[in-house]
Amino acid sequence: MDEEPERTKRWEGGYERTWEVLKEDESGSLKATVEEILFQSKRKRVTESHGQVRLGMMRHLHLVVDCSRSMEDQDLKPNRLTASLKLIETFVEEYFDQNPISQLGIITTKNKRAEKLTDLAGNPKKHIVALKKAVDTVCLGEPSLYNSLHLAIQTLKHMPGHTSREILVILSSLTTCDPANICELIKTLKSLKVRVSVIGLSAEVRVCTVLTRETGGSYHVILDESHFKELLMLHVKPPPASSSSECSLIRMGFPQHIIASLTDQEAKPSFSMSHLDSSSGADLSLGGYFCPQCHAKYTELPVECKVCGLTLVSAPHLARSFHHLFPLQAFTESPTEQLQKDRFCQACQGELKDKSIFSCPSCCSVFCVECDLFIHDSLHCCPC
Amino acid sequence: MASEEEINLLVIVVDVNPIWWGQQAQRATELTLSKCLDAVMVLGNSHMAMSRTNKLSVIASHFEDSHFLYPGKSWRMGDSCGDDASSSGDGKYELLAVANNLIAEEIRKVMSKTEVRGNSTDTLLAGTLAKALCYINRVSKEFEVGQEIKSRILVIKAAEDCARQYMNFMNVIFAAQKQNILIDACVLDSDSGLLQQACDITGGLYLKIPQKVALAQYLLWVFLPDSEQRSQLVLPPPAHVDYRAACFCHRNLIEIGYVCSVCLSIFCNFSPICTTCETAFKIQLPQMVKPKKKKLKQPT
């Protein structure tokens, strides 16, 4: 996407001769080229790490979903709204998996107004339930970019300085209906250090380009559904923290999980604080997590204690984010023919059939392409 | 043609640190490494005998390295090594006989060839589990779409935990949880906090064996049934896992602590500089309140 006005648009440049990439070998088959293309696309997924850049670990993200009439368009099956909501559910799960101490809120906009679907919360279940119900909403009217950003700012501006404040807008319409000047709002966003990113479903809109450029976010327009998924997943990783965000020590509690049985003499049943607001689920239960400061009970972590305001997490939640802070080095690639020893991958014990092998720089063990991808995507540590 | 039966893959990770097993032999207890491997072979044979589609893999975890005992590399290169073993006289299922012989041969090779440096009883457990996950990943990709493969890992741990491997261990646990792979643990000697967390997070079973001699019995009773059958059995209750974090300065377990927002290190007391990432923190000073001037009563 061209973000600076000086760069030429794609239709202004010369022709791209895409047919020259495919080359036939002597027998006329394209097998070698196809394998090469598949291999390159596998490698593309292992992106380079940022290196020693400070990352914003505690994130407060507002997701703005456009529910206007253009979402009923059927270019994404069955219609844009259903396809987007399904992909957003996957995004929510991945987001809380990679950023366990962060929070997410969802806002919808239609009929020139914006309203909150869910508040900023750290628990993925509430969001997924709300998203499943939202599939039935009627799409009408025009979206309002100004109103949805304004609504998001109301909660984000009270967040402490050490967290990263982000807004992700999924915009499918080409118009927006704003009650006031959006340039003023962009200036407010910049002063509050909120980063706004947009994923467009139709085409590039200039106001979004300016918005994302001024606030430091990214703007992409999707090509098809799999590209949409890729773009959404780009926002799961923690972004580099801006230099102006403050670093502070956050006070947190690490409650113990008490499992008590009915035969235990001292076990007393109690209500869980997280269910007091909802009409269903307010049951007495024996075990749970007790806040170390005020002994209020909760059934799940991470949560912010409603009584005393202490953030409660468990040590594995913090450990989940460690691989962002200490990323695994990329392995060095070399052609398979250079290997003199047996051709076995040392991680999965399979034969090395691909044309290049990967070796770890620190322990010099050899891996195949599949293991390299698996290690960098999920494992984040070298097996040797 | 994809079969409708699902495939169960069991990976057994055995801790074979020679120093720990040597100390055991010196204390003249009944459990030696060969008896332990006998029990493992019994479990492996029973698992493969339960269903035709079950698969097995055994990995030995050594001081700085880990080796696959079964299936070995020579298994694929040709069946020449397996020919003399297949003609076992007692009519045993051929696969089981070959597996037993292969495991025995490989462990002999591993113990005689690997040189031991140093004196500690640690093993490279995190690395071995990572290799197991890579192996499971490869095997599940080799099957056609539509065949489900369910995997679990059983760890037989002898020595104590090694704190250096904490971060790699947690990465491995989260990767296993994402792939729905259960991690079970059978601990011979001392309790291991890391394995307790692993079993809790992935949904496996943790058991510390009260009597080491009966290892085979415990393996067959607790760890042979797979995850679906476990709900119908009465198994040992889950252990209480201590999820409190340890502070970076004193290594004490704390309930309330301070977390650095940049590097996520945990401290028990407030300090102006984070020792791990050396960022200076903004200390929030209490606001200065001007004392109200009280009107003094003039003494009359």
Interface residues (C-beta under 8 A of the other chain):
Chain A: R54 M57 M58 D97 H162 T163 A241 E246 C247 S248 L249 I250 R251 M252 G253 F254 P255 Q256 H257 I259 P292 Q293 L310 S314 A315 P316 L318 A319 R320 S321 F322 H323 L325 F326 D342 F344 Q346 A347 C348 Q349 G350 E351 E370 C371 F374 I375 S378 L379 H380 C381 C382 P383 C384
Chain B: D65 S66 F68 P71 K73 R76 A126 G127 T128 A130 K131 L133 C134 Y135 N137 R138 K141 M167 N168 M170 N171 V172 I173 F174 A175 K178 Q179 Q197 I201 P238 H240 V241 D242 Y243 R244 A245 A246 I254 E255 I256 G257 Y258 V259 C260 S261 V262 C263 L264 I266 F267 F270 S271 C274 T279 A280 F281 K282 Q284
